[in-house]
Amino acid sequence: MHKLIDIPKKVLKDLYWNQNKTPSQIAQMYNIKNERTVRKKLEKYGIKRKTVAEALTKKRKLPFTGDFTEKAFLLGLRAGDFHARWMKKSIRVQTSTTHPAQFDLLKRAFEKYGETRKYLYKNSPHGPELFIYADLHPSFDFLLKKQEQIPDWILNDDSLFYSFLAAYSDCEGNWHISKSHCRFVRVSFRLRTSDKLILEQMKNRVIQSGFHPILYLDRKSGTKSRQGYGAYTSDFYALIIGRKFETLRLISYLLPFSKHQEKLDKMQHILDNCECQYCQFIQGWDFIRNKINLR
């Protein structure tokens, strides 16, 4: 006689499909000797059984929760460096990079939904180039289309906007440091991309929050890159927030949302040491820049 399973249909379906548990594993969880009891329960509830290929798939793919703040962040990543496409029955979010911090960024963004993987793509003059990706549940299909502009539902809410900006900054932004009056620190925030419309929207949105940003054409299409990557294939624009107290305020808005460890460390270093002399400040700054390469 088989032991009855006191388990709701919703829970059983989640264990079997979302958490990728086998009938044998579910049986062990409920202290049932025979996995056939679990299989009969699946049949009774009308829960579709997996094909052989689906049963052999070990990657965990949990559906998106629907959280709007998280969705705004993920759309910011998609508007930045990351791409998305269908890969069989999954949504693959991917990019190639020479910077190890980008792998950590992707992992932190999706760690509760699935595995993040990487492999050496090629060796470039600028170091090993990694291909990084995460295969996700089909409910992430909102990432398939690259954002050409920021949606109104994000622009109309402070928390959602700064979540989007934090993600976009994690991909495209940097904190520029220079000397002020020979001894002290001048810090500014910079975004440099070809997404003119998105930068214009960001400029107008932060003006509403009391910032004084500057937006200008930084590099015309065909101009040779300073880093030696060849020529720009499109016009590049720069959005800058240069006033020190505004930069510090922007950091306070981005810190709760950012997932890029190096940039998190830099922002915190700026907040903690912005009144130090330049020679003291730059020692910690250089340490942060070098630390990511040692991970």
C-alpha positions as a Markdown table, in Angstrom:
| # | Residue | x | y | z |
|---|---|---|---|---|
| 1 | Met | 0.0 | 0.0 | 0.0 |
| 2 | His | 1.4 | 3.3 | -1.1 |
| 3 | Lys | 1.7 | 6.2 | 1.3 |
| 4 | Leu | -0.6 | 9.1 | 0.5 |
| 5 | Ile | 1.2 | 12.4 | -0.4 |
| 6 | Asp | -0.1 | 15.4 | 1.5 |
| 7 | Ile | 1.2 | 18.0 | -0.9 |
| 8 | Pro | -0.7 | 20.7 | -2.9 |
| 9 | Lys | -0.6 | 20.6 | -6.7 |
| 10 | Lys | 1.1 | 24.0 | -6.8 |
| 11 | Val | 3.9 | 22.9 | -4.5 |
| 12 | Leu | 4.4 | 19.6 | -6.4 |
| 13 | Lys | 4.5 | 21.4 | -9.8 |
| 14 | Asp | 7.0 | 23.9 | -8.4 |
| 15 | Leu | 9.3 | 21.1 | -7.1 |
| 16 | Tyr | 9.1 | 19.1 | -10.3 |
| 17 | Trp | 9.3 | 21.8 | -13.0 |
| 18 | Asn | 10.8 | 25.0 | -11.4 |
| 19 | Gln | 13.2 | 23.4 | -8.9 |
| 20 | Asn | 13.9 | 20.5 | -11.3 |
| 21 | Lys | 13.4 | 17.8 | -8.6 |
| 22 | Thr | 13.0 | 14.2 | -9.8 |
| 23 | Pro | 10.2 | 12.0 | -8.5 |
| 24 | Ser | 12.8 | 10.1 | -6.6 |
| 25 | Gln | 14.1 | 13.3 | -4.9 |
| 26 | Ile | 10.5 | 14.4 | -4.1 |
| 27 | Ala | 9.8 | 11.0 | -2.6 |
| 28 | Gln | 12.8 | 11.3 | -0.3 |
| 29 | Met | 11.7 | 14.8 | 0.8 |
| 30 | Tyr | 8.3 | 13.4 | 1.9 |
| 31 | Asn | 9.7 | 10.1 | 3.3 |
| 32 | Ile | 8.0 | 8.0 | 0.7 |
| 33 | Lys | 9.6 | 4.7 | -0.2 |
| 34 | Asn | 8.5 | 4.4 | -3.8 |
| 35 | Glu | 8.8 | 7.1 | -6.4 |
| 36 | Arg | 5.9 | 5.6 | -8.3 |
| 37 | Thr | 3.6 | 7.2 | -5.7 |
| 38 | Val | 4.9 | 10.6 | -6.7 |
| 39 | Arg | 4.5 | 9.8 | -10.4 |
| 40 | Lys | 0.9 | 8.8 | -9.8 |
| 41 | Lys | 0.3 | 12.1 | -7.9 |
| 42 | Leu | 1.7 | 14.0 | -10.9 |
| 43 | Glu | -0.7 | 12.1 | -13.2 |
| 44 | Lys | -3.7 | 12.7 | -10.8 |
| 45 | Tyr | -3.0 | 16.4 | -10.7 |
| 46 | Gly | -2.6 | 16.6 | -14.5 |
| 47 | Ile | 0.9 | 17.9 | -14.2 |
| 48 | Lys | 2.7 | 17.4 | -17.6 |
| 49 | Arg | 5.6 | 14.9 | -17.4 |
| 50 | Lys | 9.0 | 15.9 | -18.7 |
| 51 | Thr | 10.5 | 14.5 | -21.9 |
| 52 | Val | 13.8 | 12.6 | -21.6 |
| 53 | Ala | 15.7 | 15.7 | -22.7 |
| 54 | Glu | 13.9 | 17.9 | -20.2 |
| 55 | Ala | 14.5 | 15.4 | -17.4 |
| 56 | Leu | 18.2 | 15.3 | -18.2 |
| 57 | Thr | 18.5 | 19.1 | -18.1 |
| 58 | Lys | 20.2 | 19.9 | -14.8 |
| 59 | Lys | 20.3 | 23.7 | -15.1 |
| 60 | Arg | 18.1 | 25.4 | -12.6 |
| 61 | Lys | 15.7 | 27.9 | -14.3 |
| 62 | Leu | 13.2 | 29.6 | -12.0 |
| 63 | Pro | 10.6 | 32.0 | -13.3 |
| 64 | Phe | 10.9 | 35.7 | -12.9 |
| 65 | Thr | 9.1 | 37.0 | -9.7 |
| 66 | Gly | 7.6 | 40.0 | -11.4 |
| 67 | Asp | 9.2 | 42.5 | -9.0 |
| 68 | Phe | 9.3 | 46.0 | -10.8 |
| 69 | Thr | 12.4 | 47.3 | -9.1 |
| 70 | Glu | 14.3 | 44.1 | -10.2 |
| 71 | Lys | 12.8 | 44.3 | -13.7 |
| 72 | Ala | 14.0 | 47.9 | -14.1 |
| 73 | Phe | 17.5 | 46.8 | -13.1 |
| 74 | Leu | 17.5 | 44.0 | -15.6 |
| 75 | Leu | 16.2 | 46.2 | -18.4 |
| 76 | Gly | 19.1 | 48.6 | -17.5 |
| 77 | Leu | 21.6 | 45.7 | -18.0 |
| 78 | Arg | 19.9 | 44.8 | -21.3 |
| 79 | Ala | 20.2 | 48.4 | -22.5 |
| 80 | Gly | 23.9 | 48.3 | -21.5 |
| 81 | Asp | 26.4 | 45.6 | -22.4 |
| 82 | Phe | 24.2 | 42.5 | -22.2 |
| 83 | His | 22.3 | 40.8 | -25.1 |
| 84 | Ala | 19.4 | 38.3 | -24.9 |
| 85 | Arg | 18.1 | 35.7 | -27.3 |
| 86 | Trp | 16.2 | 32.4 | -27.4 |
| 87 | Met | 18.4 | 29.4 | -26.8 |
| 88 | Lys | 16.2 | 26.3 | -27.4 |
| 89 | Lys | 13.5 | 26.8 | -24.7 |
| 90 | Ser | 15.5 | 29.3 | -22.6 |
| 91 | Ile | 16.3 | 33.0 | -22.6 |
| 92 | Arg | 20.0 | 33.3 | -22.8 |
| 93 | Val | 21.5 | 36.6 | -21.5 |
| 94 | Gln | 25.1 | 36.9 | -22.6 |
| 95 | Thr | 28.1 | 39.1 | -23.4 |
| 96 | Ser | 31.8 | 38.9 | -24.0 |
| 97 | Thr | 34.3 | 40.8 | -21.8 |
| 98 | Thr | 37.9 | 41.1 | -20.8 |
| 99 | His | 36.8 | 42.3 | -17.3 |
| 100 | Pro | 36.2 | 39.6 | -14.7 |
| 101 | Ala | 33.8 | 41.9 | -12.8 |
| 102 | Gln | 31.2 | 41.6 | -15.6 |
| 103 | Phe | 30.9 | 37.8 | -14.8 |
| 104 | Asp | 30.3 | 38.7 | -11.1 |
| 105 | Leu | 27.7 | 41.3 | -12.2 |
| 106 | Leu | 25.8 | 38.8 | -14.3 |
| 107 | Lys | 25.9 | 36.2 | -11.6 |
| 108 | Arg | 24.6 | 38.6 | -8.9 |
| 109 | Ala | 21.8 | 39.7 | -11.2 |
| 110 | Phe | 20.5 | 36.2 | -11.9 |
| 111 | Glu | 21.9 | 33.9 | -9.2 |
| 112 | Lys | 18.5 | 33.2 | -7.7 |
| 113 | Tyr | 17.1 | 32.2 | -11.1 |
| 114 | Gly | 19.7 | 30.1 | -12.7 |
| 115 | Glu | 23.4 | 29.2 | -13.2 |
| 116 | Thr | 25.9 | 31.7 | -14.7 |
| 117 | Arg | 28.6 | 30.2 | -16.8 |
| 118 | Lys | 31.8 | 31.4 | -18.6 |
| 119 | Tyr | 34.5 | 30.1 | -20.9 |
| 120 | Leu | 37.5 | 31.6 | -22.7 |
| 121 | Tyr | 36.3 | 33.1 | -25.9 |
| 122 | Lys | 39.6 | 34.2 | -27.3 |
| 123 | Asn | 42.8 | 35.9 | -26.4 |
| 124 | Ser | 42.9 | 39.5 | -27.4 |
| 125 | Pro | 45.6 | 42.1 | -27.2 |
| 126 | His | 43.8 | 43.4 | -24.1 |
| 127 | Gly | 43.8 | 40.1 | -22.2 |
| 128 | Pro | 41.7 | 36.9 | -22.1 |
| 129 | Glu | 38.2 | 37.6 | -23.5 |
| 130 | Leu | 35.5 | 35.6 | -21.7 |
| 131 | Phe | 32.1 | 34.6 | -23.0 |
| 132 | Ile | 29.6 | 34.8 | -20.1 |
| 133 | Tyr | 26.0 | 33.8 | -20.1 |
| 134 | Ala | 23.0 | 32.7 | -18.0 |
| 135 | Asp | 20.2 | 30.5 | -19.4 |
| 136 | Leu | 16.9 | 31.6 | -17.9 |
| 137 | His | 13.2 | 30.7 | -17.7 |
| 138 | Pro | 11.0 | 31.8 | -20.6 |
| 139 | Ser | 9.4 | 34.4 | -18.3 |
| 140 | Phe | 12.5 | 36.6 | -18.9 |
| 141 | Asp | 11.3 | 37.2 | -22.5 |
| 142 | Phe | 10.9 | 40.9 | -21.6 |
| 143 | Leu | 14.7 | 41.0 | -22.1 |
| 144 | Leu | 14.7 | 39.9 | -25.7 |
| 145 | Lys | 14.2 | 43.4 | -27.1 |
| 146 | Lys | 17.0 | 45.9 | -26.4 |
| 147 | Gln | 15.7 | 49.1 | -24.9 |
| 148 | Glu | 16.0 | 52.1 | -27.2 |
| 149 | Gln | 14.5 | 54.3 | -24.7 |
| 150 | Ile | 13.6 | 54.2 | -21.0 |
| 151 | Pro | 9.9 | 53.2 | -20.5 |
| 152 | Asp | 7.6 | 55.7 | -18.8 |
| 153 | Trp | 6.8 | 53.4 | -15.9 |
| 154 | Ile | 10.5 | 53.5 | -15.0 |
| 155 | Leu | 10.9 | 57.3 | -15.6 |
| 156 | Asn | 7.9 | 58.1 | -13.4 |
| 157 | Asp | 9.2 | 56.5 | -10.3 |
| 158 | Asp | 12.4 | 57.5 | -8.4 |
| 159 | Ser | 13.3 | 54.0 | -7.1 |
| 160 | Leu | 12.7 | 52.3 | -10.5 |
| 161 | Phe | 14.7 | 55.0 | -12.4 |
| 162 | Tyr | 17.7 | 54.8 | -10.1 |
| 163 | Ser | 17.6 | 51.0 | -10.3 |
| 164 | Phe | 17.7 | 51.2 | -14.1 |
| 165 | Leu | 20.5 | 53.8 | -13.9 |
| 166 | Ala | 22.5 | 51.7 | -11.5 |
| 167 | Ala | 22.4 | 48.7 | -13.9 |
| 168 | Tyr | 23.2 | 50.9 | -16.9 |
| 169 | Ser | 26.1 | 52.5 | -15.0 |
| 170 | Asp | 27.3 | 49.0 | -13.9 |
| 171 | Cys | 27.7 | 48.3 | -17.6 |
| 172 | Glu | 28.7 | 51.7 | -19.1 |
| 173 | Gly | 29.5 | 54.1 | -16.3 |
| 174 | Asn | 32.7 | 55.2 | -14.6 |
| 175 | Trp | 33.8 | 57.4 | -11.7 |
| 176 | His | 36.5 | 59.8 | -12.9 |
| 177 | Ile | 39.1 | 61.0 | -10.4 |
| 178 | Ser | 41.5 | 63.9 | -10.7 |
| 179 | Lys | 43.4 | 66.4 | -8.6 |
| 180 | Ser | 41.7 | 69.5 | -7.3 |
| 181 | His | 43.9 | 72.5 | -6.3 |
| 182 | Cys | 47.0 | 70.3 | -6.6 |
| 183 | Arg | 46.3 | 68.3 | -3.4 |
| 184 | Phe | 42.6 | 67.3 | -3.1 |
| 185 | Val | 40.2 | 65.1 | -5.0 |
| 186 | Arg | 37.9 | 66.0 | -7.8 |
| 187 | Val | 35.3 | 63.3 | -8.6 |
| 188 | Ser | 32.8 | 63.1 | -11.4 |
| 189 | Phe | 30.4 | 60.5 | -12.9 |
| 190 | Arg | 30.5 | 59.7 | -16.6 |
| 191 | Leu | 28.4 | 57.6 | -19.0 |
| 192 | Arg | 29.7 | 57.2 | -22.5 |
| 193 | Thr | 27.5 | 55.3 | -25.0 |
| 194 | Ser | 25.9 | 55.6 | -28.4 |
| 195 | Asp | 22.4 | 55.5 | -26.9 |
| 196 | Lys | 21.7 | 59.2 | -27.4 |
| 197 | Leu | 18.0 | 59.0 | -26.6 |
| 198 | Ile | 18.6 | 57.1 | -23.3 |
| 199 | Leu | 21.2 | 59.6 | -22.2 |
| 200 | Glu | 18.9 | 62.5 | -23.1 |
| 201 | Gln | 16.1 | 60.8 | -21.0 |
| 202 | Met | 18.6 | 60.3 | -18.1 |
| 203 | Lys | 19.7 | 63.9 | -18.3 |
| 204 | Asn | 16.2 | 65.3 | -18.2 |
| 205 | Arg | 15.2 | 62.9 | -15.4 |
| 206 | Val | 18.2 | 63.8 | -13.1 |
| 207 | Ile | 17.6 | 67.5 | -13.7 |
| 208 | Gln | 14.2 | 66.9 | -12.1 |
| 209 | Ser | 16.1 | 65.6 | -9.0 |
| 210 | Gly | 18.2 | 68.8 | -8.8 |
| 211 | Phe | 21.3 | 67.7 | -10.7 |
| 212 | His | 23.2 | 69.7 | -13.3 |
| 213 | Pro | 24.4 | 67.2 | -15.9 |
| 214 | Ile | 26.2 | 67.9 | -19.2 |
| 215 | Leu | 25.5 | 65.9 | -22.4 |
| 216 | Tyr | 27.6 | 66.3 | -25.5 |
| 217 | Leu | 28.9 | 64.5 | -28.6 |
| 218 | Asp | 32.1 | 62.8 | -27.4 |
| 219 | Arg | 33.3 | 60.9 | -30.5 |
| 220 | Lys | 31.9 | 61.0 | -34.1 |
| 221 | Ser | 31.5 | 57.8 | -36.0 |
| 222 | Gly | 34.8 | 56.8 | -37.7 |
| 223 | Thr | 37.0 | 58.3 | -35.0 |
| 224 | Lys | 39.8 | 56.0 | -33.8 |
| 225 | Ser | 39.3 | 54.6 | -30.3 |
| 226 | Arg | 41.7 | 55.8 | -27.6 |
| 227 | Gln | 42.0 | 52.3 | -26.3 |
| 228 | Gly | 43.1 | 50.9 | -29.7 |
| 229 | Tyr | 39.9 | 48.9 | -30.4 |
| 230 | Gly | 39.6 | 50.4 | -33.9 |
| 231 | Ala | 37.2 | 53.1 | -35.0 |
| 232 | Tyr | 33.8 | 54.0 | -33.5 |
| 233 | Thr | 31.0 | 52.6 | -35.7 |
| 234 | Ser | 28.5 | 55.2 | -34.5 |
| 235 | Asp | 28.5 | 58.6 | -32.7 |
| 236 | Phe | 29.3 | 58.3 | -29.0 |
| 237 | Tyr | 27.8 | 60.7 | -26.4 |
| 238 | Ala | 28.9 | 61.5 | -22.9 |
| 239 | Leu | 26.7 | 62.4 | -19.9 |
| 240 | Ile | 28.6 | 63.9 | -17.0 |
| 241 | Ile | 27.7 | 64.9 | -13.5 |
| 242 | Gly | 30.7 | 66.9 | -12.3 |
| 243 | Arg | 29.8 | 68.8 | -9.2 |
| 244 | Lys | 31.2 | 67.1 | -6.2 |
| 245 | Phe | 28.3 | 67.3 | -3.9 |
| 246 | Glu | 26.0 | 66.1 | -6.7 |
| 247 | Thr | 28.3 | 63.2 | -7.4 |
| 248 | Leu | 28.1 | 62.2 | -3.8 |
| 249 | Arg | 24.3 | 62.4 | -3.8 |
| 250 | Leu | 24.2 | 60.3 | -6.9 |
| 251 | Ile | 26.3 | 57.6 | -5.2 |
| 252 | Ser | 23.8 | 57.5 | -2.4 |
| 253 | Tyr | 21.0 | 56.8 | -4.9 |
| 254 | Leu | 23.0 | 54.1 | -6.8 |
| 255 | Leu | 24.6 | 52.2 | -4.0 |
| 256 | Pro | 21.4 | 50.3 | -2.9 |
| 257 | Phe | 20.9 | 49.0 | -6.4 |
| 258 | Ser | 24.4 | 48.4 | -8.0 |
| 259 | Lys | 25.6 | 44.8 | -8.3 |
| 260 | His | 29.1 | 45.5 | -9.8 |
| 261 | Gln | 31.5 | 44.9 | -7.0 |
| 262 | Glu | 34.3 | 47.0 | -8.2 |
| 263 | Lys | 32.0 | 50.0 | -8.7 |
| 264 | Leu | 30.4 | 49.4 | -5.3 |
| 265 | Asp | 33.9 | 49.5 | -3.8 |
| 266 | Lys | 34.7 | 52.6 | -5.7 |
| 267 | Met | 31.5 | 54.4 | -4.7 |
| 268 | Gln | 32.0 | 53.5 | -1.0 |
| 269 | His | 35.7 | 54.6 | -1.2 |
| 270 | Ile | 34.6 | 58.0 | -2.6 |
| 271 | Leu | 32.0 | 58.5 | 0.2 |
| 272 | Asp | 34.5 | 57.5 | 2.9 |
| 273 | Asn | 37.6 | 59.4 | 1.6 |
| 274 | Cys | 36.4 | 62.3 | -0.6 |
| 275 | Glu | 37.9 | 64.8 | 1.9 |
| 276 | Cys | 41.3 | 63.2 | 1.9 |
| 277 | Gln | 44.3 | 64.5 | 0.1 |
| 278 | Tyr | 44.8 | 63.1 | -3.4 |
| 279 | Cys | 47.9 | 61.1 | -2.5 |
| 280 | Gln | 46.0 | 59.2 | 0.2 |
| 281 | Phe | 42.9 | 58.8 | -1.8 |
| 282 | Ile | 44.6 | 57.3 | -4.9 |
| 283 | Gln | 46.3 | 54.5 | -2.9 |
| 284 | Gly | 43.0 | 53.0 | -2.0 |
| 285 | Trp | 41.6 | 53.7 | -5.5 |
| 286 | Asp | 44.4 | 51.8 | -7.2 |
| 287 | Phe | 44.0 | 48.9 | -4.7 |
| 288 | Ile | 40.3 | 48.6 | -5.7 |
| 289 | Arg | 41.1 | 48.7 | -9.5 |
| 290 | Asn | 43.7 | 45.9 | -9.1 |
| 291 | Lys | 41.7 | 43.8 | -6.7 |
| 292 | Ile | 39.2 | 42.5 | -9.2 |
| 293 | Asn | 41.9 | 41.0 | -11.4 |
| 294 | Leu | 43.0 | 38.9 | -8.5 |
| 295 | Arg | 39.7 | 37.2 | -7.9 |
